[in-house]
Amino acid sequence: MGVYRTLAVLALIFLVSLGAAAAPAGKVVIAQGVDPTTLDMMNQSETPASNLGRHIFDTLYERDQSLKVVPALATEMPKLVGPTTWEVKLRKGVKFHNGEDFDAESAKWSLERLAGGQGKLRGATFFAPIERVEIVDPYTVRVHTKKPWPTFAVVMTFVQGGMYPPTAYKDKDTTFISRTPIGTGPYKFVRWAKDEEIVLEANETYWRGAPRIKTVVFKPIPDDAVRVAALQNGEIDVAVNIPPHLAPVIDKHPRLFLSTAPSIRTIQLMFYAHQMDAQHKPVGPYSGPTADDGKGIRVATMLPSMHFGYDPSLRPIKQDVERAKKLLAEAGFAGGVEITLHGPRGRYVRDVEVAEAVTGQLTKAGIKTTLRTYDFVTYLNNMVYVHKAGPVWLIGWGTGTMDAETIYVPLFKSPGIFVNWHNEEFNRMVDEAQAIMDDSKRLEQYHRINKLWVEETPAVPLYQQLDLYGVSKRVNWKARSDEVIQAFTMSLKE
C-alpha cells in the first residue's frame, strides 16, 4: 500500500551532498496527497509515512540508483553463516539525532521490536521470520530466523526496518515514538502540525555529510488541482501523484518539469471473505455478500511483470456483464445485491474518480453499489486496520522487494493487519515459499500460489499505476534524468 520511496525520497538523495563544504541553506516543500498516519515507521505500511521517514531514519541496507541492494548502516552485505543465521557488520561513528551511538544494541533492539510486533505493529509483518538477534561484538550482530529467509537483505531496505535509539525508546509506546521520531538520517524532526505541515531540519553531523538543503517541509494537499496550482505558483517544489489530465500543464510550464515513471503499485478491490477479531485472526465467515462461497471469477494476480513470482501465462478476464449477472443468480442474488464500496480520497491518482467508475460498472452488472470515501488517515485507522471496511474496499499496494513474498504475506496470509481472507492451503504454500533458497524452485512455488490465488479471488486488480511528478526547476538538483527517477520510484513499496 504504500510503503515506497517515490519522488520524495529521490528529492532526499538529490538534496544530500556527501561531504558538502557549505552549510545547509534554503527550503524545499514537498506536497503529498495526504498526511501520514504515524511517524513510527515500524507501525505503518503506507507511502506517505515512508516517504517522510526516509529523511529521518537510515536502514541497514538500501538500493542504489541501479536498484542494487547495497550497505547503508551496515558496512558490507550480510553473510549467511548458517541456514537460518545472517551476520551483519555495522558502521562505526554514527550517532542518532539525540546523541546516542548507533551500535549492535541499537540493531538488536530495533529488529527485535519488529520481531515481537507481529499483529501489533502495522509494519512488522515483513519481518516475521526474525526469531532473535545476537550481539557478537559492539558492531556485529547475527540475526537468527525461524526458517531460511532468501529475501533478508531486500526486506532490510524497507524503512520499517529503520534503526531506532534504544535508550530513548525503551518502554515507550508507538504514540510517543510517532511524536518524537529519532533516527540517524540526514534530517531531524522539528514539528508536525496535523493536516498542515511536517517540518524537518538538516542533520549537520550526518555520517554521509551535511545535506545541502536546510529545511524540508511536507504538506498534505489532497485535491489534485490545488496541488498542481501550488506548484505553478511556486508555493511548493515537488508535487506527487499528478493526474494524467493535468500533466500537460506542468510539462509546458517554463519553471517546472514533469517526470513520468512506471510504478510497481497496483490498485485493487479487496474482498471481505472472513471476519477478523482485534488480533486480526479469523473468527468466522463474513456475513455480507462477499462471504467465501467458492464462486470467484478468474483474474490476473497483483504481481506486476518486474516482480519475482510473476507468471506471464495468467491474463485478466474480459468484462462480461451477462456472466456476472448469471453468477449472481447462481449465488442466490437473482434480483441483484447491494454493497458498499469504501475507499480513500486524495491518496492515489484520481482515487475517487476510479472508485466512482467501479461503482458504476458494478451497478450495471446487478451489484448496486454505494460509494463511501474518507480522508486517508481515517480510512486506515477507523476502517482498514480494524477490519471494518467490508464488504469491498479499495487500496493500492506495491513492494520494493519486487517479490511475491511482500505482496502475498501482508495482504493475504492470515492472521494479518490487512487480511480479510483465510485459506489454510494458501498459508501453508506461502510459508514453504518463504523458506526456499533456490530461486528456480521458489519461482515454481509462487506460480502454484498464483494459480490458487486466482481460483479463490480474494481481490480484483484494477490497474498498474503510472507515476507522474511535478518538480520545480528552482531547486539545483544533482540529476534530473527520468531513468534515475524511475529507478527510485520502482525501488520501494510502501
C-alpha positions in Angstrom: 0.0 0.0 0.0 2.2 2.1 0.2 5.5 1.6 1.7 7.7 3.0 -1.2 10.1 5.8 -1.8 8.8 7.8 -4.7 9.9 11.2 -5.7 10.2 12.5 -2.1 13.0 10.0 -1.5 14.6 10.9 -4.8 14.5 14.5 -3.6 16.3 13.4 -0.5 19.0 11.7 -2.4 19.5 14.8 -4.6 19.4 17.1 -1.6 22.0 15.2 0.3 25.5 16.2 -0.8 28.2 13.9 0.5 30.9 15.9 2.2 29.3 19.3 1.2 31.5 22.2 2.2 28.8 24.8 2.5 26.4 24.9 5.4 22.9 23.8 4.6 20.7 26.5 3.3 17.2 27.1 1.7 14.0 25.2 1.9 12.2 22.6 -0.2 8.4 22.0 0.1 7.1 18.6 -0.9 3.3 18.1 -1.4 1.8 14.7 -0.9 -1.9 14.0 -1.2 -2.3 13.1 2.5 -0.8 13.3 5.9 1.0 10.2 7.3 -1.0 8.2 9.9 2.1 8.0 12.1 5.9 8.7 12.2 6.6 5.4 13.9 8.0 3.7 10.8 7.5 0.2 12.3 3.8 0.9 12.8 2.9 1.8 9.2 2.7 0.3 5.7 1.9 3.4 3.6 3.9 5.5 1.2 3.2 9.0 2.7 4.8 8.0 6.0 7.6 6.0 4.3 8.5 9.0 2.1 8.9 11.2 5.1 10.6 8.5 7.2 13.4 8.1 4.7 14.5 11.6 5.6 14.7 10.8 9.3 15.8 7.1 9.6 18.5 5.0 8.0 18.3 1.3 7.3 20.9 -1.4 7.4 20.7 -1.7 3.6 19.3 0.4 0.8 19.0 0.4 -3.0 21.4 2.4 -5.2 20.4 4.2 -8.5 20.7 0.9 -10.4 18.3 -0.7 -7.8 21.1 -2.9 -6.4 20.9 -3.6 -2.7 24.0 -2.0 -1.0 25.1 -1.4 2.6 23.9 1.7 4.5 24.2 1.4 8.3 25.8 -1.9 7.6 29.3 -1.9 6.1 29.1 -4.9 3.9 26.4 -7.3 2.5 25.1 -9.8 5.1 26.8 -13.2 5.3 24.8 -16.4 5.6 26.8 -18.1 8.4 24.2 -20.8 8.9 21.0 -22.0 7.3 19.0 -19.6 9.5 21.6 -17.1 10.6 22.7 -13.8 8.9 25.7 -11.9 10.1 25.7 -8.1 9.7 28.7 -5.8 10.2 27.7 -2.3 11.4 29.0 1.1 10.7 31.0 2.8 13.4 30.9 6.5 14.3 27.2 7.0 13.6 25.0 8.9 16.1 21.3 9.3 16.5 19.8 12.7 16.5 19.7 12.7 20.3 23.4 11.9 20.6 23.1 8.1 21.2 25.6 5.9 19.4 24.4 3.6 16.8 25.8 0.1 17.5 24.8 -3.5 17.9 22.5 -2.7 20.8 20.6 -0.4 18.5 20.3 -3.0 15.8 19.2 -5.7 18.2 16.6 -3.5 19.9 15.2 -2.3 16.6 14.9 -5.7 14.9 13.6 -7.5 18.0 10.9 -4.8 18.3 9.8 -5.8 14.8 10.0 -9.5 15.6 7.9 -9.0 18.7 5.4 -6.7 17.0 3.5 -9.3 14.9 -0.2 -8.4 14.9 0.6 -5.2 16.9 2.9 -3.0 14.8 1.5 -2.5 11.3 4.8 -2.6 9.5 6.2 -5.7 11.4 4.7 -8.3 9.0 7.6 -8.1 6.6 10.0 -9.1 9.5 8.0 -12.0 10.9 10.8 -14.6 10.1 13.1 -13.0 12.7 13.5 -15.1 15.8 16.1 -13.2 17.8 19.2 -11.0 17.3 22.6 -12.0 18.9 25.3 -9.4 19.6 28.7 -10.8 18.5 30.6 -7.6 19.4 29.7 -3.9 19.6 29.5 -3.6 15.8 28.4 -7.1 14.7 25.1 -8.8 15.1 23.7 -12.2 14.0 20.1 -12.3 13.0 18.6 -15.7 13.7 15.5 -16.5 11.7 12.8 -19.1 12.2 13.5 -20.7 8.9 15.7 -19.9 5.8 14.9 -16.4 4.6 16.0 -15.7 1.0 14.7 -12.1 0.9 16.6 -11.0 4.1 18.7 -8.2 2.5 16.0 -6.7 0.4 13.5 -6.6 3.2 16.1 -4.8 5.3 15.9 -1.9 2.9 12.3 -1.2 4.0 12.0 2.0 6.1 10.0 -0.1 8.6 13.4 -1.6 9.4 14.9 1.9 10.2 17.2 1.8 13.2 15.9 3.3 16.5 17.7 4.6 19.6 17.1 2.0 22.4 17.8 4.3 25.3 15.3 7.0 24.2 12.7 4.5 23.2 12.9 1.9 26.0 9.5 1.3 27.4 7.9 3.9 25.1 4.8 3.2 23.1 4.1 3.9 19.5 2.3 7.2 20.3 5.5 8.6 21.9 7.7 7.4 19.0 5.3 8.9 16.4 5.5 12.3 18.2 9.3 12.0 18.8 10.9 10.4 15.7 14.7 10.0 16.3 16.9 8.4 13.7 20.4 8.7 12.2 19.2 10.1 8.9 20.0 13.4 7.1 17.1 15.3 8.6 15.9 15.9 12.2 12.2 16.1 13.1 11.1 19.6 14.2 7.3 19.7 14.3 4.1 18.2 13.0 1.0 20.3 12.6 -1.6 17.7 11.7 -3.1 18.1 8.2 -0.9 21.2 7.7 2.8 20.5 7.6 5.7 18.4 8.9 9.0 20.3 9.2 12.4 18.7 9.1 15.8 20.4 9.5 19.2 19.3 8.3 21.3 17.0 10.4 24.6 18.8 10.0 26.6 15.9 11.6 25.1 13.3 9.3 27.6 10.5 8.7 27.4 10.9 4.9 27.9 14.7 5.1 25.5 17.5 5.8 22.6 17.9 3.5 22.7 20.9 1.1 19.1 22.0 1.9 18.5 23.2 5.5 14.7 22.7 5.7 12.4 20.2 4.2 8.6 20.6 4.6 6.0 18.0 3.8 2.4 19.4 3.1 -0.7 17.3 2.6 -2.8 18.7 -0.4 -5.5 16.1 -1.2 -7.0 18.0 -4.2 -5.1 17.3 -7.5 -5.9 20.7 -9.0 -4.9 22.6 -5.8 -1.6 20.7 -5.6 -0.8 21.5 -9.2 -1.8 25.1 -8.7 0.5 25.3 -5.7 3.4 24.0 -7.8 2.6 26.5 -10.6 2.5 29.4 -8.1 5.8 28.4 -6.5 4.3 27.5 -3.2 5.7 24.0 -3.3 8.7 22.5 -5.1 7.7 18.8 -5.6 4.1 17.5 -6.2 3.4 13.8 -6.2 0.6 11.9 -7.9 -0.1 14.2 -10.8 -3.2 13.1 -12.6 -2.7 12.5 -16.4 -5.1 15.2 -17.4 -3.0 17.8 -15.6 0.3 16.6 -16.8 0.5 18.9 -19.9 0.0 21.9 -17.6 3.3 21.0 -15.8 5.1 19.8 -18.9 4.6 23.1 -20.7 5.4 25.3 -17.7 8.6 27.3 -18.0 9.6 26.9 -14.4 8.6 23.2 -13.9 9.4 19.8 -15.3 7.3 16.6 -15.4 8.7 13.2 -14.6 6.9 10.0 -15.7 7.8 6.5 -14.4 6.0 3.1 -14.4 5.1 2.3 -10.8 5.3 -1.0 -9.0 2.0 -0.2 -7.4 -1.3 -1.8 -8.4 -4.7 -0.5 -7.4 -7.2 -3.2 -6.5 -10.5 -4.0 -4.8 -10.2 -6.2 -1.7 -13.0 -8.5 -0.7 -14.1 -9.5 2.8 -14.4 -13.2 2.9 -13.8 -13.7 6.6 -14.3 -11.6 9.7 -11.3 -10.9 11.8 -11.0 -10.1 15.5 -9.0 -7.3 17.2 -5.9 -9.5 16.9 -6.5 -9.9 13.2 -7.4 -13.6 13.5 -10.3 -15.2 11.5 -13.4 -15.7 13.7 -15.7 -16.9 11.0 -17.1 -16.2 7.6 -18.0 -12.6 6.7 -21.8 -12.2 6.9 -22.1 -10.0 3.8 -22.5 -10.9 0.2 -18.7 -11.3 -0.4 -18.5 -14.3 2.0 -16.4 -17.1 0.6 -18.6 -19.4 -1.4 -16.1 -20.8 -3.9 -17.5 -19.0 -6.9 -14.7 -16.4 -7.5 -14.1 -15.2 -11.1 -10.7 -15.9 -12.5 -8.5 -12.8 -12.8 -4.8 -12.0 -13.1 -2.7 -11.5 -10.0 -1.4 -8.4 -8.2 2.2 -9.1 -9.3 3.5 -6.6 -12.0 5.8 -8.0 -14.6 9.0 -6.9 -12.9 8.2 -8.9 -9.7 9.7 -12.2 -8.8 6.9 -14.7 -9.0 5.1 -13.1 -11.9 3.5 -15.6 -14.3 3.0 -14.3 -17.9 0.6 -17.1 -18.7 -2.0 -15.6 -16.4 -4.3 -13.0 -18.0 -7.0 -10.8 -16.6 -10.6 -11.7 -17.6 -12.5 -9.7 -20.1 -15.6 -7.8 -18.9 -18.7 -9.9 -19.2 -21.8 -8.3 -17.6 -24.1 -11.1 -18.5 -21.9 -13.7 -17.0 -21.6 -11.5 -13.8 -25.4 -11.5 -13.6 -25.5 -15.2 -14.1 -23.0 -15.8 -11.3 -25.1 -13.6 -9.0 -28.2 -15.7 -9.8 -26.2 -18.9 -9.0 -25.2 -17.4 -5.7 -28.8 -16.7 -4.8 -29.0 -13.0 -5.8 -31.0 -13.2 -9.0 -32.6 -9.8 -8.2 -29.3 -8.2 -7.6 -27.4 -7.4 -4.5 -26.5 -4.2 -2.6 -23.0 -3.5 -1.3 -20.9 -0.6 -0.1 -17.5 0.2 -1.6 -15.1 2.0 0.7 -12.2 4.0 -0.5 -9.7 6.8 0.3 -9.7 10.3 -1.2 -6.5 12.2 -2.1 -4.2 9.2 -1.6 -3.9 7.8 -5.1 -4.1 9.4 -8.5 -7.8 10.2 -9.1 -8.8 7.7 -6.5 -12.3 9.0 -6.0 -12.9 9.0 -9.8 -11.6 5.4 -10.1 -13.9 4.3 -7.3 -16.9 6.1 -8.9 -16.2 4.4 -12.2 -16.0 1.0 -10.4 -19.3 1.8 -8.7 -21.0 2.4 -12.0 -19.6 -0.8 -13.5 -20.7 -2.9 -10.6 -24.2 -1.4 -10.6 -24.6 -2.2 -14.3 -23.8 -5.8 -13.5 -26.6 -6.1 -10.9 -24.4 -5.2 -7.9 -26.0 -2.0 -6.7 -23.0 -0.2 -5.2 -22.9 2.8 -2.8 -19.5 4.6 -2.6 -18.2 6.0 0.6 -14.8 7.8 0.7 -12.7 9.0 3.6 -9.6 11.0 4.3 -6.7 8.6 4.2 -5.8 8.6 8.0 -9.4 8.0 8.9 -9.7 5.3 6.3 -6.8 3.3 7.6 -7.2 3.8 11.3 -11.0 3.5 11.6 -11.8 1.2 8.7 -8.9 -0.9 7.2 -6.8 -1.6 10.3 -9.8 -2.6 12.4 -11.5 -4.8 9.7 -14.5 -2.5 9.3 -14.0 -1.7 5.6 -16.2 -4.5 4.3 -17.6 -5.9 2.1 -15.3 -4.3 -0.5 -12.5 -1.7 -0.1 -10.1 -0.1 -2.5 -6.4 0.1 -1.8 -3.0 0.4 -3.7 0.0 -1.8 -3.0 3.5 -2.1 -4.2 6.6 -3.6 -2.8 10.3 -2.6 -3.0 11.5 -6.2 -2.9 9.7 -6.6 -6.3 9.0 -10.1 -4.9 5.8 -12.0 -4.4 6.5 -12.6 -0.8 5.8 -9.0 0.3 2.5 -8.9 -1.6 1.1 -12.3 -0.6 2.3 -12.3 3.1 1.0 -8.9 4.3 -2.2 -8.8 2.3 -3.4 -12.4 2.1 -1.7 -14.6 4.7 -3.8 -14.8 7.9 -3.7 -13.6 10.5 -2.7 -10.2 9.3 -3.5 -6.5 9.7 -4.8 -6.1 6.2 -6.2 -9.6 5.7 -9.9 -10.4 5.5 -9.5 -13.8 3.9 -8.4 -17.1 5.4 -7.1 -20.1 3.4 -5.0 -22.8 5.2 -3.6 -24.2 2.0 -2.5 -20.7 0.8 -0.9 -20.0 4.2 1.0 -23.3 4.0 2.2 -22.7 0.5 3.4 -19.2 1.3 5.2 -20.5 4.4 7.0 -23.0 2.3 7.9 -20.4 -0.4 9.5 -18.1 2.2 12.0 -20.8 3.2 13.1 -21.8 -0.3 16.6 -20.5 -1.0 16.8 -21.9 -4.6 15.3 -19.2 -6.9 14.1 -21.6 -9.6 12.2 -23.7 -7.0 10.9 -20.6 -5.3 9.5 -19.3 -8.6 7.8 -22.6 -9.3 6.2 -22.4 -5.8 4.9 -18.9 -6.4 3.5 -19.9 -9.8 1.5 -22.5 -7.9 0.4 -19.9 -5.3 -0.6 -17.6 -8.2 -3.0 -20.2 -9.5 -4.6 -20.8 -6.1 -5.0 -17.1 -5.6 -6.7 -16.7 -9.0 -9.0 -19.6 -8.2 -10.0 -18.1 -4.8 -10.1 -14.4 -6.0 -9.7 -12.6 -2.6 -9.1 -9.3 -4.6 -9.5 -7.8 -8.1 -6.6 -5.9 -9.5 -7.8 -2.8 -11.4 -4.7 -1.5 -13.0 -1.0 -0.8 -12.6 -0.4 2.8 -11.7 1.7 5.2 -13.7 3.5 7.7 -11.5 3.7 11.4 -12.6 5.6 14.0 -10.6 5.9 17.8 -11.0 9.1 19.4 -9.9 10.3 23.0 -9.7 13.3 23.9 -11.7 14.2 26.3 -8.9 16.0 23.6 -7.0 19.5 22.8 -8.1 19.1 19.1 -8.4 22.2 17.0 -8.8 20.4 15.0 -11.5 17.1 15.1 -13.4 17.1 12.1 -15.6 13.8 10.2 -15.9 15.7 7.0 -15.7 17.0 7.8 -12.3 13.6 9.0 -11.1 12.1 5.8 -12.5 14.7 3.7 -10.6 13.9 5.2 -7.3 10.2 5.1 -8.0 10.4 1.4 -8.6 12.8 0.7 -5.7 10.3 0.7 -2.8 6.9 -0.5 -1.7 5.4 1.5 0.8 
